[in-house]
Amino acid sequence: KVVFNIPIIGNLGLIYFYTAFYLLVVLGMGLFISNFTDTQQQAMFISWFFVVIFILMSGLFTPIESMPMWAQYVTEFNPVKYFVQVTRMVMLKGAHFNDILPQLTKTIIYAVIMNGLAVWSYHKTI
């Protein structure tokens, strides 16, 4: 029982391990967005738009199964969905590494793509 007296059934280290890869996704997205904006304020506004959409479509507040079919397909490209799934699996069900492997694989692929796009779209100006 760490926070709010909620028992953690699984391994907290596994959540930290997954979070490291999730952070690579988020950082890659931030770098990619920053490459197309002139000011920090513009980047924050665009990022906020994506954050709100990602959270609302992650299954955190409403089940993905209750969304229209087109929205269920869109959630496959939502990194927050996988973070929510892994957190629930580990904390509530006591999942192990092999159990989160599908989500981890998708997150790593997402991280490689986002950071690759960020590097590819970067143009240094003097």
Contacts in CASP RR format, 6 or more apart in sequence:
PFRMAT RR
TARGET T0000
AUTHOR 0000-0000-0000
METHOD contacts of the structure
MODEL  1
KVVFNIPIIGNLGLIYFYTAFYLLVVLGMGLFISNFTDTQQQAMFISWFF
VVIFILMSGLFTPIESMPMWAQYVTEFNPVKYFVQVTRMVMLKGAHFNDI
LPQLTKTIIYAVIMNGLAVWSYHKTI
1 7 0 8 1.000
1 8 0 8 1.000
2 8 0 8 1.000
2 12 0 8 1.000
6 91 0 8 1.000
8 90 0 8 1.000
8 91 0 8 1.000
9 90 0 8 1.000
9 91 0 8 1.000
9 92 0 8 1.000
9 93 0 8 1.000
9 94 0 8 1.000
10 90 0 8 1.000
10 91 0 8 1.000
10 93 0 8 1.000
10 94 0 8 1.000
10 95 0 8 1.000
11 90 0 8 1.000
11 94 0 8 1.000
11 96 0 8 1.000
14 90 0 8 1.000
14 95 0 8 1.000
14 96 0 8 1.000
14 97 0 8 1.000
14 100 0 8 1.000
15 86 0 8 1.000
15 87 0 8 1.000
15 90 0 8 1.000
15 91 0 8 1.000
18 83 0 8 1.000
18 86 0 8 1.000
18 90 0 8 1.000
18 100 0 8 1.000
18 103 0 8 1.000
18 104 0 8 1.000
18 107 0 8 1.000
19 83 0 8 1.000
21 104 0 8 1.000
21 107 0 8 1.000
21 108 0 8 1.000
21 111 0 8 1.000
22 79 0 8 1.000
22 82 0 8 1.000
22 83 0 8 1.000
22 107 0 8 1.000
24 111 0 8 1.000
24 114 0 8 1.000
24 115 0 8 1.000
25 79 0 8 1.000
25 107 0 8 1.000
25 110 0 8 1.000
25 111 0 8 1.000
25 114 0 8 1.000
26 79 0 8 1.000
27 115 0 8 1.000
28 111 0 8 1.000
28 114 0 8 1.000
28 115 0 8 1.000
28 117 0 8 1.000
28 118 0 8 1.000
29 47 0 8 1.000
29 50 0 8 1.000
29 79 0 8 1.000
29 114 0 8 1.000
30 43 0 8 1.000
30 47 0 8 1.000
30 118 0 8 1.000
31 114 0 8 1.000
31 115 0 8 1.000
31 118 0 8 1.000
31 122 0 8 1.000
32 114 0 8 1.000
32 117 0 8 1.000
32 118 0 8 1.000
32 121 0 8 1.000
33 43 0 8 1.000
33 46 0 8 1.000
33 47 0 8 1.000
33 50 0 8 1.000
34 43 0 8 1.000
35 118 0 8 1.000
35 121 0 8 1.000
35 122 0 8 1.000
35 123 0 8 1.000
36 121 0 8 1.000
37 43 0 8 1.000
37 46 0 8 1.000
54 78 0 8 1.000
54 79 0 8 1.000
54 80 0 8 1.000
54 81 0 8 1.000
55 61 0 8 1.000
55 80 0 8 1.000
56 62 0 8 1.000
57 64 0 8 1.000
57 67 0 8 1.000
57 71 0 8 1.000
57 74 0 8 1.000
57 75 0 8 1.000
57 78 0 8 1.000
57 80 0 8 1.000
57 81 0 8 1.000
58 75 0 8 1.000
58 78 0 8 1.000
58 80 0 8 1.000
58 81 0 8 1.000
58 83 0 8 1.000
58 84 0 8 1.000
59 75 0 8 1.000
59 81 0 8 1.000
59 84 0 8 1.000
60 80 0 8 1.000
60 84 0 8 1.000
64 71 0 8 1.000
64 72 0 8 1.000
64 75 0 8 1.000
64 81 0 8 1.000
65 72 0 8 1.000
67 75 0 8 1.000
75 81 0 8 1.000
79 107 0 8 1.000
79 110 0 8 1.000
82 103 0 8 1.000
82 106 0 8 1.000
82 107 0 8 1.000
83 107 0 8 1.000
85 103 0 8 1.000
86 95 0 8 1.000
86 100 0 8 1.000
86 103 0 8 1.000
86 104 0 8 1.000
89 95 0 8 1.000
89 99 0 8 1.000
89 100 0 8 1.000
89 103 0 8 1.000
90 100 0 8 1.000
93 99 0 8 1.000
END
